[in-house]
Amino acid sequence: MSDSDLIAGLLTDSDGALAQEPAPARPAAARDLPALMRKIPVTLTLEVGEARISLHELARLQPDSVVELDTLAGAPLTMKVNGTVIGRAEVVVSGDSHALRVLEIDGLDLDSLGA
C-alpha cells in the first residue's frame, strides 16, 4: 500500500466518500443576530442592589441619609437587559464617565428579553 493510498484512506469515511472537515465553531445562536435585529435598541442596566424599607422610612430620607443595600461592597453587580438578568459586571472609569466591565455572561436568551 502506497503513502497516497494511506492518505486517501484517512480522508474517506467507511462508505468510501471523502470525509468532510468539521464545521468551524459558530457563536451561540442567541448572539448570531440578523442585521435588522442588531439595530433594535435595548436598555442595559447595572443594578447595584436593593433595599426593602417602609413608607415611613422612605418619607424620612434626606440628603446624607444612608440606606444599606443587599449587595456586599466589591461584589459583582447584576447586569440586565430590559430588566432581564444576563450576567455580572463591575463599575470602572472610562475617561470622564462611569462604565462597566463584563465579568460573566449567563447567556443572551432573546425570547426572555421580550417578556
C-alpha positions in Angstrom: 0.0 0.0 0.0 1.4 3.3 -1.1 1.5 6.5 1.0 -1.1 8.1 -1.2 -3.4 5.1 -0.6 -2.9 5.5 3.2 -3.7 9.3 3.0 -6.8 8.6 0.8 -7.9 6.0 3.4 -7.6 8.6 6.1 -9.6 11.2 4.1 -12.6 8.9 3.3 -15.3 7.6 5.6 -16.4 3.9 5.8 -18.5 4.3 2.7 -15.6 5.5 0.6 -16.8 9.1 0.4 -14.5 11.9 1.2 -14.7 12.9 4.8 -15.7 16.4 5.4 -13.9 18.8 7.7 -15.7 19.7 10.9 -17.7 22.9 10.6 -16.0 25.9 12.2 -17.3 26.8 15.6 -20.1 29.4 15.4 -21.1 31.8 18.1 -24.1 30.9 20.2 -27.3 31.2 18.3 -28.6 34.0 20.6 -25.6 36.2 19.5 -25.9 35.3 15.8 -28.5 38.1 15.1 -29.8 39.1 11.7 -28.6 42.5 10.6 -32.1 44.1 11.2 -32.3 42.9 14.8 -28.8 44.3 15.6 -30.3 47.8 15.3 -33.1 47.3 17.8 -32.3 49.5 20.9 -32.3 47.8 24.3 -31.7 49.2 27.8 -28.6 47.8 29.5 -28.5 48.5 33.3 -26.2 47.7 36.1 -28.1 47.0 39.3 -26.2 48.0 42.5 -28.6 46.4 44.9 -31.9 46.6 46.6 -33.2 47.7 50.0 -36.7 47.0 51.4 -37.8 49.9 53.5 -41.2 51.0 54.9 -43.0 54.1 53.6 -42.3 55.7 57.0 -38.5 55.2 56.4 -38.9 56.4 52.8 -40.6 59.6 53.9 -37.8 60.3 56.4 -35.0 60.2 53.7 -33.0 63.4 53.4 -29.7 64.4 51.8 -26.9 62.5 53.6 -29.3 59.6 54.6 -27.7 56.2 54.2 -29.8 53.2 53.1 -28.0 49.8 53.3 -28.3 47.7 50.2 -28.4 43.9 49.9 -25.1 43.7 47.9 -21.7 43.4 49.6 -19.2 46.1 48.8 -16.9 44.9 46.0 -19.2 42.1 44.9 -20.0 41.8 41.1 -23.2 43.7 40.2 -26.1 42.4 38.3 -26.2 43.3 34.6 -29.7 43.4 33.0 -31.1 44.0 29.5 -34.7 45.3 29.6 -35.0 44.1 33.1 -33.7 40.5 32.4 -30.5 39.4 34.2 -27.8 38.5 31.6 -24.7 38.5 33.7 -22.4 40.2 36.2 -20.2 43.2 35.8 -18.2 45.8 37.8 -18.1 49.6 37.6 -15.0 51.1 36.1 -14.0 54.6 35.0 -13.7 55.3 31.3 -12.4 58.8 30.6 -14.8 61.1 32.5 -17.6 58.6 32.7 -18.5 55.5 34.6 -18.6 52.3 32.6 -19.0 48.6 33.2 -16.6 45.7 32.7 -18.4 42.5 31.9 -17.3 39.7 34.3 -19.6 37.0 33.1 -22.5 36.5 30.7 -25.1 34.0 31.6 -26.4 33.8 28.1 -28.5 36.0 25.9 -31.9 34.3 25.6 -33.6 36.7 23.2 -37.0 35.1 23.9 -36.8 36.1 27.6 -35.8 39.7 26.9 -39.2 40.5 25.5 -41.1 39.1 28.4 
